[in-house]
Amino acid sequence: MILEQLKKCGIVAVIRGKSYEEAISYMEACLKGGVKVLELTYTIPNVCDLIKEWSSHEDCLIGVGSVLNGKMAYDAIEAGAKYVVSPGYSDEVNNVCKASNVLYLPGCMTVTEIMKAMDNGNKMIKLFPGDMFGPKFVKAIKAPIPNVEIMPTGGVSLDNVKEWFENGVSCVGVGGSLIKGSLEDIENTAKEFVKLINEVRT
């Protein structure tokens, strides 16, 4: 089950790139560092071609991000995306994912949005932008809604990743604080994220 794989890994690398080649170099650096779940965003040129090329790789789980409408979701799923992430909740995207039996992680900011997303059959939501809320917000949400699975994205760093998990997140989405510096830096940062997540979970 894809949801269980996301939770097991604990971290989703949010990949953006100005070109196909740049995106692939980031993906390879993340994989070398032990981050196996990759969210390829629609800001990458020809992202569906990249998904098609990588979706059958056994050492990683490929999903699509920055999905804004049903067509974007449909095209990415056709290309092989195993899960779909959007910055907000979209009925259109939700319907496409449901019809294809593909995991949808809608972006939510408020408790009302989270409840709507769950009412429409979504087990995990993306708390976005995470830096607007912080880890304690997760604990507050999970008090009245204990069964919601939360993946904060935006604002997750090596400095606070343990705190996010201590407050009840199921996994984290990491972009800017992971994909920076040289490819060697990205690989080392990925290793550090994996190490910290394993530590907080044991």
Secondary structure, DSSP 8 states (H G I E B T S, - for coil): -HHHHHHHH-EEEEE--SSHHHHHHHHHHHHHTT--EEEEETTSTTHHHHHHHHTT-TT-EEEEES--SHHHHHHHHHHT-SEEEESS--HHHHHHHHHHT-EEEEEE-SHHHHHHHHHTT-SEEEETTGGGT-HHHHHHHHTT-TT-EEEEBSS--TTTHHHHHHTT-S-EEESTTTS-S-HHHHHHHHHHHHHHHHHHH-
